[in-house]
Amino acid sequence: MTGFAAVLAAMLLVASMLAVGAGLRVGDFAALLRRPGPLVVALVVNVVVVPALALAAIHVAGLSGQVALGVLLAAAAPGGGSAALLSHHARGDATVAVGLQALLAAVGLVTVPVWTSVGGVDVGVPAGTVAALLAGQLLPLGVGIGVRARWPAAAGRLHGVARRAADGLLVVLVLWYAVGTVERLGDLPAGTVPAIVAVVVVCLVSYWLPATVTRPVRGAVAMTTTIRNLSLAFFVATVTPGAQTTVAVVLTYGLIMYVLAGIALVPMRRAAGSGPASLATAAS
């Protein structure tokens, strides 16, 4: 990832988690611990099902080498930093989205090297990289929750400002993906885009997992599953042989991922408006 994109992604992560944290209370996580079913099922889908189906899509599309690696890297790196923000816009359960996002970001330390090894490429993921990504999520989240607990009125203003900042940063990041993809799309094999679309659609289908008990929980699981940790994927891509091709594939994945997620969150948002507000509601 270029320096500009890395800074942009970091700013987006901080703003997103501030916005989400300012709308949460520590007590909200108690309901999540009482009913961990959605987290467990989503964890299995993210670390087993999605990467395995990515390998199948790569095989069907006839992809190989650095192109196949790029698709697999994105699919095997769960816990994207903007997942909670998109879940918020889909009216997803914020507690589920935040808990799952943080859990998956840590699990990515294991899933990326394991699945790339299965795909025939051995890569390493420095623990410091994942630690930095986790800190970028948990610290602003904690600040937001703390402000909500101490100064509720200020938390409302903080939520509004941070959410608008995150929305603007997300638009810029997607445009950056678009510009980078247009320049390189013609150099990729014809099966690349269909394979990526298939993986992203499978992620979105997680909305209908049986363990997701309410529409907001479904929205949170679907968005958190769909938004992959492209910061981690980019980092690994840049230290592998043939990095330019691998990075181009990850760029393409990012553009398709955000476009399809943006389309899907509209019906999710409408559906969530008529259902229970959260997992806590369902548990009460």
Stockholm file with secondary structure:
# STOCKHOLM 1.0

chainA/1-284         MTGFAAVLAAMLLVASMLAVGAGLRVGDFAALLRRPGPLVVALVVNVVVVPALALAAIHVAGLSGQVALGVLLAAAAPGGGSAALLSHHARGDATVAVGLQALLAAVGLVTVPVWTSVGGVDVGVPAGTVAALLAGQLLPLGVGIGVRARWPAAAGRLHGVARRAADGLLVVLVLWYAVGTVERLGDLPAGTVPAIVAVVVVCLVSYWLPATVTRPVRGAVAMTTTIRNLSLAFFVATVTPGAQTTVAVVLTYGLIMYVLAGIALVPMRRAAGSGPASLATAAS
#=GR chainA/1-284 SS CCHHHHHHHHHHHHHHHHHHHTTCCTTHHHHHHHCCHHHHHHHHIIIIIHHHHHHHHHHHHTCCHHHHHHHHHHHHCCCCTTHHHHHHHTTCCHHHHHHHHHHHHHHHHHHHHHHHHHTTCCCCCCHHHHHHHHHHHHHHHHHHHHHHHHCHHHHHHHHHHHHHHHHHHHHHHHHHHHHHHHHHGGGSCTTHHHHHHHHHHHHHHGGGCTTCCSHHHHHHHHHHHHSCCHHHHHHHHHTSTTHHHHHHHHHHHHHHHHHHHHHHHHHHHHHHTTSCSCHHHHHC
#=GC SS_cons         CCHHHHHHHHHHHHHHHHHHHTTCCTTHHHHHHHCCHHHHHHHHIIIIIHHHHHHHHHHHHTCCHHHHHHHHHHHHCCCCTTHHHHHHHTTCCHHHHHHHHHHHHHHHHHHHHHHHHHTTCCCCCCHHHHHHHHHHHHHHHHHHHHHHHHCHHHHHHHHHHHHHHHHHHHHHHHHHHHHHHHHHGGGSCTTHHHHHHHHHHHHHHGGGCTTCCSHHHHHHHHHHHHSCCHHHHHHHHHTSTTHHHHHHHHHHHHHHHHHHHHHHHHHHHHHHTTSCSCHHHHHC
//
